[in-house]
Amino acid sequence: MRKPFFLTLSVLLAFHLMFGCGGESKKMETPITAVPLGYFIDTQNGGFVFGSEDQGLAGVGHVRIAVSQPGGVAWFSSNEYPNQVTNIIPDRTTWILSGKSGAPDLEFKVIQGSNSEYLQISFKATNSTNSEMIIPGAEILSFESESSSGNEGIDFAGNEENELSILHNGYQSWSFTGPIKISFGDPGLPREAGTFQSGGDNDDWFGDQPGLSWWMTALKSPHSPLILIMGALSANLFKTYLGVEFKDDAELVDLRVVEGMTGDRVTLAPGESLEFDPVYLGADQDPVAGLNRYARAAAEITPPLVWKGDRPWGWASWYYYYSQVKEEDILENFNFVREELSTYGFNLVQLDDGYMPRWGEWTNNQKFPSGLDAVAGEIESAGLWPGIWIAPFLVSMDSDLVDDHPDWFLHDQNGDLIANQQPLRATHAILDVTHPDAETWLSGVIGGIRDAGFRMLKIDFIFAEAFEGVRHDPKITSMQAYHRGLEIIRKAAGEDMFILACGAPMLPTLGHAHAFRTGPDIAYEAVGGGNPSYNFLVHEARNTASRFFTGGNWFLNDPDQLLLRDPLTLEEAKMFAVANVMAGGIFLLGDNLASLEEDRLKIATDPVILEIAKIGKPAVPLDLFDAPSQNLFSSPVMDLAGESRAPSIWWLAGGDQAGYLAFFNWRGEAREFEIDTAWLSSSSPREITEAFSGEKIKVKDEKISLRLEEHQVKLLKVEYKAP
């Protein structure tokens, strides 16, 4: 199978390069890790071909669009269209498909990305019929191995073991994110309506599947030098998910980039067109460089919301007091921050859930008798930021607001309110921000928080606004509603309020928030008395390390609050602190500061921890794909045996003078590490010390060898000296 597959590919790519369709290597000024991908539109077979034959990577696929019909969903593939024309100009190709009865005309455009480092693929459908057409989604690229040619799929040459590591990116902040191993013979992904069935969005956390990823993914074969990266570059119309699996021919891999097919539908009148979100396709020898390249490409389309002031360092109430927090608890910890921590740069006190009567009534309850404005005023009078938590799109079902204005909320097709049920929480209705009165109400809530004096706003559970359902505006999709909701919040908050998005879909939040929560909660009120659990910390570290590329490119990453108290050992607390500040974003403490033991508090104020926190950019995992997880855990609570894996070697480039190399032993037994140091710097000699102890680290034959005991971290400071 492979030999004729690559032979066909080489002929097509040679033709493509000969006529200058965006693959001329002499024009490229790429980093050494970038791999140029040749591509070709095969109009004879209605297919899209890409590859890098000298690197052993090839793909042959089609474009497919879905049309809702009375009997279900009909799919139309690019190889079914009788009229196909390609227009080729330097750095781009446009592929026009028309003439298929009952199907929309399609326009598929391939553009060479910045410095020819990747392909940017855009897709448009036009209703050329005389009647309305309903579009529920499309497979922007579909590398199925089910075509008559037998060659359709993606081929990693040399993948004799028939396995891949796939970077599974979860739907929202808390969802499992990290490399997962998939192999030939694994159960196939479930199908629905003619394509891979989505799972893991909305309330369906337990619908997550190995081999399915939201927004983007990266594939790594153990025998290929390349990582293949694909994903949406924006999320303005539909949700995007990607499915990957081996088919009957174990040499080929199916990969489908699906936009839509989650319940949204767009109606096209005759002559109307629909622009889908553009897709990224790139290959790289280095996962870090490749994922950063993808993130920067998305940021070119949707510029990030950049915070120009100091980054939030401080304390938040949730993980010690939970919903039982009282006014005196806030003031006690505020006084501690003011008197003991402000000299270190801590500048924030954030009030979390528990201050209000119920969700949707964002005012003080009886536990805050002075009122929220008084609490915020006292914090601000000391020169600190007052921060507050809100779930802006959720309202308790038993509130007067729902009773009085049921039309302000999302409904299903039967006219019933759509309920969002969180574990161990009340049931909530979902605000429909397309209703003008609901928009006015939400603006008033956020404006009231701003006027009360709060300068930091944590918006939580915001994935709720992206539920599919019946809205006041029937033409809007769930993604369009999500954007509208966040735009309302941003406008009402004003330019000087810092916004942290939590429980948020990753890509759609780009451009709306200064910071993004990268992982699951690191403690639960109903588990272990609400105290931290070591296993939970591993899950947070895995998510945060795997989403490193969003930090600095899209947001400030938020690895959740740093907990230092029992039952964590001192060494585990130090591990957590290093991982937390190496995220390069927000730095928040979550214990009762006044009662925290002195030796544990000193971890948070250790000069090394503070020095790393001040760098303000994310560390990168050097071993991201080295130890993929064998199981996908929908929640850390399910990982009772502590099976989840997190990257163990993180590098933080601190600048021209120094950097930090962290080794984490997440295992319950001692572990030996060895790493080549030649890549660290061209300057020599260099001095390497263990940052906490000051111990000099020996480098032998350009290698560092270390032994770490169970649940231990070693942090190496690499200092560069001029020759």
N, C-alpha and C positions, 0 to 999 in steps of 0.2 A: 504493500500500500504506500509506504513512505516514498519510495524511489520515484514512481510516476507522479506523485503529488508534488514533490519538490521540482521535478523536471518541468511540469506544467507551470509552476510558479516562476521558475527562473526565466522561461520564455516570455511570460507576461510582464515581468518586472523589467526585463531587458528592453522590451518594446517601450515600456513606460519611461524608462530613463533616457532612451534614445530621443524621445520627442519632448523631453523636458517638462514632465507633468508633476513637478514638485519634488523630485528626488535627486537633484544634482549635488553630489557630495562636495564639489569644489566651492559651492556657495555657503557651506555650513560652517558656523563658528560655534560649535557646541562644546560643552565640557566633555572630557574624555569618556565619562561614563555613559553619555547619551548614545543611543543606537538609532541611526536613521532608518525609518521604515519606508520601504518602497510600497506603492499601492497601484492598483489598476482596476478600472471598471470594465468588467467582462460583459459587454452587452449581448454577446451571443448566448451566454448562459444566464444573463440577468443577475450577475453576482459581483461581489466586492472581494478583491484579493489584496492581501497585504503580507509583508514578510521581510525578513532579513536573513537571506539564505546562508550567508557566511557565519551567522550566529545560530543557525539551526532553529529558526522560528518561522512559522507560516500560518496563514489563516485564509480560508475561503468561506464566504457566507453570503447571506441575502439580507434584504430589507423587507419587513412585513408590517402591514397595517391592519388593524381590526375595524370592522364596521358592525354596529349593532343592527340586527335584523329581527323580525318577529320570531323566528325559530331559534334565535341565539346569536352568537358572534361568528361572523364570517371573516376569515383571514385571507389577505391578498398578498402574495409574495412577489418580489421584483422579477422573478423568473417567469411570471405569468403575463407580464405586460407585453403586448405586441409591438409597441412603439417605444424605442429607447434611443436617446440621443445624448452624447457627451460633448460638452463644450470645455475645451482645455485652454487655459492661459497660464502663464507662469505662476507657480505656487498654489494653484487651485484647479479643481475639476468640478464641473456641475453635471449631474446626471439627471435627465428628465425622463420620466416614465409616464406613458399615457395609453389610452385606447383600450383599457380593460373595462368591460361592461360591469356596472354596479359598483365600481371601485373608484376612489378618488385618484386624480393625477398626483404624482409624487415628484418632488425635487430633492435630490440628495447631493449635498455639496461637501467636498473634502478640501480643507485649507491647511497648508503647511503652517504650523504654529511658529512661535518665536524662534528664530534662528534654526528653523527646520527640526526642532527637537521633538515634535510630536505632530499628530494629525488632529485637527478639529473638524468634527463632522456635524453638519446641521441638516435638518430634515423639515420639509414642509409638505402638507397635504392640501389639495384644492378640490373642492366639490365641483366637478365639471358636468354633473347631471342636472336634470330639471326638477329634482325633488330634494327635500332635506336629507341630510346624511348625519348619522350619529356616530361619533368616534370615541370609543372607550380607551384607546391606547394604541401603542405600536411597539414593535421590536425594531429599534433603530439599527441595531446590528444583530443578526441571528446566525450564529455559527453552528447550525445543527449538522449532525452527521446522518441525516435521513434522506438526503437527496438521491436521485437516480445515479448521479455521477459517482457517489461513494466517497467523494473527496471533500465534502463540506465539513468543516470543523477547524479547530486550531491544533497545530502539531508542534510539540516541543521535541525536536530531534534528540535522541539519546535518552528518552524517558522510559527506559526498559522496565522500571519498577512500577510503572503505571500509577503514579501517585503525584499529587500536587499539594502545596501549601497555598491556601487561599486566605487573603486578609479579609476576614469577615468584619464588616463595619456595621454595627447595630443601628437600628432606625433612629434612636434618640440617645440622649446623654447617658442613661443608665444601662442601655442595652449592651450585651456582650460584644466586645470588640477585641480582635486579636487574630493571629494566624490559626487556622484550623486545617488539619490534614484530611484530605479526601482521597479515596483510592478507587481503582477499578473494582467493581463488585459491590460497592456501597449501595444501599437502597436509593433508587432514583428520587429526584425531587418531585413532590406532588404536582399534578397538572390541574388546571382549571381554566375553562373558556379558551382552550387551545394554546396555552403557554404555561410556563412555570407559575405555580401559585405563590403569590406573595404571602408573607407571614412575618410577624414580629412588630407590626405597626399598630397604632391605636391602642387597644387594650390587649391585643393578642401577643403578649410577650412570650408566651409558651409556644407560639407558632414559628419561632426562629428555627431555621434549618441550616445545618452545615452545608456549605455550597451555595448559599444564598446570601447576598450582601446588599445593603442599602446605600444608594447614592454613588458608591464607587467600590472598586476592589483592586487587588493586586494578586497576580499568580506567579508562583515560583516552583519550578521543577527542580528536584534535587540534583539532576544531572545537566541542567542548562545554566549557562552563565548569566541568563537574562531574567529580569522581572518584567512582566507584562502588566501595564496599568491601564485600566479603563474606568470611565465613570462620567456622570453628568457634570457639566460645567456650570449649570445653574438649575434652579428648581422653581421656575416661575409658572409652569402650567400643570404638570402632573408630578406625582411621586415617581422616582426612578429606583428600580432594583435590578440586580444582576444575578443570574443563576449560572452555576458551573457544575458540570458532571461529566463523567466518562460515559460513552455509549457502548454499544455492542462491540465496536471495533476499539479496543483498548488504547490504540495509538492516538486516537483523535479525541479532542475535548469539545463538548458543546459549551458555548457561552452565549447567553442572550442578554442584551441590554434592553430592558423593558421600561418604557415610560407609560404610566397609566395602568389600566387593568386592576385597579384597586377599588373601583366603585364610582369614580367620576366619569362623566360623559360630557362631551362637547358637541353641540348641534351646529352643523354647518349648513347654511342656506345655499342655494345654487350660486356658484361663483365665489363663495367665501373660501378663505384659506386659513390654515392653522399652522402656526410655527411651534415646533417642538423645541425643547431645550437642547442646546448643543452637547455633543459627547466628545470626550477626550480619549485618544488612543496613543499610547506611547510605550517604549521599551527602554530599559536601562540596565546597566551592569551593577548599579548600586541602588538598593531600595531607598536609602535616605535621599539621595539626589533625585531619584525618580518621583517619589511621593511629594517632595518639595516642589518639583517642577509642575506636577499636577495642581497643587494648591495655588501656585502663583498664576497658573493659566486661568483658574476659576476666579481669582481675585482681579484679573484684568477685566473680566466681564462684570463682576459685582464688586466694586471697591469696598474694602472692609470699613467698619466704623471704628476709627482710631481714637483712643483716649490720649489726650495730650498732657494730662496732669500726672501727678504721682499715682503709682499703682496702689490698689487697696492692700494694706497690711493691717491686720487687726484681730478682732474676736467676734464670734457669732454664737448665738444662744442655743441652737437646735440640739446638738449632740450631748448636751448634759441635762438641760431642762426639758427638752422636747416641748410638747404642747402645754406643759404645766408651768411655763415661765411666768414670772411675776415682775412687776415694776422694780421691786427691791433687788431682784436678781440682776437685772440689767444695770442698775445703778452701782451695785457692788462691783461688778466686773468692769464697768466703765471707770470707776475710781482706780481700780488696779491698773488698767491700761494707761490711764493718765499719769499715775504716780510712778509706776514701775517699768512700763514698756514704751512710752512715747519717746523717750530719749534714744531708743534703738530704731525708731522710724515707724513704729506702729501708729496708725492714724485713723482706725475705723472701729466702731462698735455697731454690730448689726443685729437687729431684733428679728427673730424668725417666727414661725407659726406659733400661735397660742395667745396672741394679744387681742384677738377680735372675738365677737360673739359666735360667729360661724363664717364659713367661706362665702364670700359675696357681700358680707357686711364688714367692710374694711375700716372699722373704727375701733376704739378701745373698748374692752370689756371691764368688768369690775375688778380684775386683777391689776389694772392700770388706771387707778383713780385720778391721777393728775392729768391724764390725757396724753395722746401721742405727741402733740406739739410741745408740751412741757418737757417730755423725755428727750425729744430731739433737740430742743433748745439748750438743755443742760449739757448734752454731749458736745454740741457745736460751740458752746461758750468756752469750752476747754481747748478749742482749736482742733477737735477731732471730727471725723465725718459720722453723722448718724445714718445708718442704713436700715432698710426694712425689707421684709419678705412679703410677697403677694402671689396668689394663683389667679391671675387676672381674668382668665377665660372660664373659670369654674365657679358655680354658685350652688350652695346646698339646696337639695330638692325641697327641704322643708322651710325655705325662706319665703318671706312675703314677696320678694322680687319675682320669684318663679310663679307664685300664685297670681300675682297682679298682672304680670306681663309674659304669659307663656309664649307669645309670638316673638319674643326677643331671643329665643333659644333654638338650638338645632333639633330638628325632628327627623324621624325616619319616614319611609314611604307610606306608612299607615297613619301618619299624623301624630304618633306618640313621641314624647320627648326622648332623645337619646341620652342615656345615663352613662356617666363615667364612674365606674366603681373601682376604687383603689383598695388594695388589701388592708383590712382593719380600719378603714375610713368610711365616712358617710358617703352616700351616693350624691353625685353632683350633676346638675344640668350644664350644658355647654353654651356659652354666650355666642350668639350669631352676630358677628360684628358687621355683617352686611345690612342689618336693620338700622336705619338712621337713629332711632331712639336708643338702641343698645350702644351704638357708637358714641352718642352724646353722654350716656351714663358712664361708659368706660373712660372717656376723656376726663369727665368730672372726678372720677375716683383717682386717677393718676395725678391730675392737677391738684387735688386735695392733699395727696401725699407730698407733692413738691412744695406746696404752700405751707405745710406743717414743718418744713425745714429739713427733710431727708434729702441726702445727696447721693445715696447709693440705693439702687432698686434691684432686688433679686426677684425676677419673674420666673415662677416655677410651674410645672405641669403644663407648659405652653404647647406641648404636642396636641392638646385637646382641640385647639382651634383648627387643626388639620384633619379632623375626623370627616369622613364622607357623610353626607346627609342632605336633607332638604333645607335650603336657606331662603331667606327673604329675597335675595337676588338669585334666581334659579339658574343663571348662566355662569356663575362663578364656580371654579373648582376649589377643592380643599386647599391646594397650595396657594391659590390666589387669595383665599380667605385668610390663610395664615399670614401672608405678607401684609394684607390690609390691617389685621389686628396688631401686628408689631409696629406698623407705621403709625397707627393711632397712639400707641403707647409712647413711641419715641417723640412724636410731636408734642404730646401733653407733658412729657417729662422735662423737656427743654434740653438745651445743648450741654448744660453743666451738671447733669445727673448721670452718674455711672450706672450702666445697665449690665447685669449678669443674667444670662439665660441658662435655665436649668430645666431638665426634663424636656429638652429641645431637640428636634430633628437637626442634624449637623449642618448639612449644606444649605437648607432653606433659611437658616438663621444668619448666614453670612450677610453682612451689611446692616444688620438690625441691632446687634449687641456688641458691647466692648469686650465681654468675656463669655466663655462657654464652658459649662460643666462637662468634663470629659468622661466621667465614669459613674458607677453606682454609689449609693450611700455607703459610708464606711462604718456605720453602726445602725441598729434598728431598735426602736423603743421596746419591741416585744421579744427581742432576742438577747439573751445574756444580760438582762437587766438594763439594756440600753448602753452597755459598755462596749468598747472596741473589741473586735475579734481579729486575730492575725490573718485568718483566711480572707476576710473582707479586704484587708489591706492589699493582698496580692491581686485581687480582682481590680481594685482601683489602679494599682501600678500597671497592670496589663493594659487596661483601657487607655490610660494616660500615655504610656509609652507608644502604643500603637496609633495614637492620634497626634503624635508629636508634630506632624506637618501642618496642623491647623494653627498651632501656636506661632504668633508673630506674622504668619501669612494671612490668617482670617480673624483671629481673636487673641486675647490673652487667655490661656488655658487655665481652667479652675480644677485642680485635682481634689477638691473638697477639703473640708477642715482638717487640720492636723490635730490628732488626738494622741496624748502622751501618757494617759493614766493607766493604772492596772485594769485588766490583767495582762497588758503588754509587758514584756520584760524591758529592761532599759535598752538592750541591744535592738529589740524589735522597734521600740519607740524611735531610736536613732535611725534605723532603716526607713521608717515611715517619714521622718523629717527630711532625710536626704532626697527620697523620691518626691516628696511634696515640693521642695524648693527647686528641684531640677526640672519641674514642669514649666518654670519660667513665667508664671503669671501671678495669680492672686495668692496671697499668703495669709490664711486665717487660722487662728487657734480655736479649739472647740471644747476645752475643759472648763470646769469651774476654777478660774485662775487663783482665787484666794485660797483654795484648799489643795491645789496641786503641789505635790512634793517638790522641794527645791531642786533636787537632782534631775527631775524630769523637766521642770520649767527651764533649767539651764540649757537643755538641748535646743529649745526654741531660740534662745539668745546666744548660742554659741557663735563666736566670731566667724567660724567657717560656714555655718548655716546662713548667717546674715550676709556674708560675702557672696555666696552663691545666689541667694534671693535677690540681691541687688543687680546681678547680671541681667536678669529679666528676659531671658530667651530660653527656649526649651532645649533640654538635652535630647540627643538622638540615640535610639537603641541600635547598637552595632550588631546584635545577634537576633534581630527581629524575627527572622524565619528559621532560626536554628532549632527551636524546640516548640513546634506548633502544639496547641492543645489537642488532646484526643477527643474531648467532649465539649459541647457547647452548653454553658450553664445560663439559663434565663435569668437567674438571680444568684448572688453569692450565698444566699440561704440554702440553696440546693447543693452547694459544694461542701458537704459535710466531711468528706475525706481529704479535702485540701488538694484536689487534683489539678486545679488550674495552674497554668504556667504563665510567667511574666518574663520579658526580656531581662537578662542578667547583667549586661554590660552597657552602660550609658555614658556617652561622651558629651561634655558641655564645653564648647569652645568659648573661652572667656575673653578672647581678644589676642593681640599680638604678644602679650607678655605671659599669659598662663591659661590653662584649661583644667578641667576636672574630669577624671575618669572614675566612675563608680562601678564597683562590683557588688552585686547582690546575690547572696545565696538564699533563695526562697525555699530550698529543700529542708527536710528534717534530718539531714545527715551532712557530714563534712563534704566539701567539694574542692577540687583542684581546678584552677584557672590558668590558662596561658594565652597571652595575646602578643601579637607582633606590634612593635612600636614604631616601625619605620615611617608610617603614615602620619605620626603625630606632628612633626615639624621638620622643616628642612634646616632649621637653625641648630647648631650644636656648639658646645655640649648642652645638654638639658639636664635639669635636676628634677627628680621625681620623689616626692615624699608622701607618706600617708598623712592626710590633712589633719586628722584629729590627734594622732600621737606624735607626729613629727618624725617618725621613723623613715630613714632613707631607704628607698626601694632600689634594688640592684637591677640593672638591665644587662642581660647576657645574650650575646648574639642577636641583638635587636628584639629581645623578647622579655616580657615580664611574666614571672610565675608566682602565683599566690595560692595559699590554702585558706579557705574560709570555713569556719565552723557553721553548724546549722543556724539559720536565721541570723546571719551576720552581714554587715556591710563594711566594705573598705573603700575609702574615698581617697583617690590619689590626686595630688595637685602637681600638675606638669608645668614647670616654669621654663620658659624659653630664654636663652641667653644669646646675645649676639656673638657671631664667630670671633 
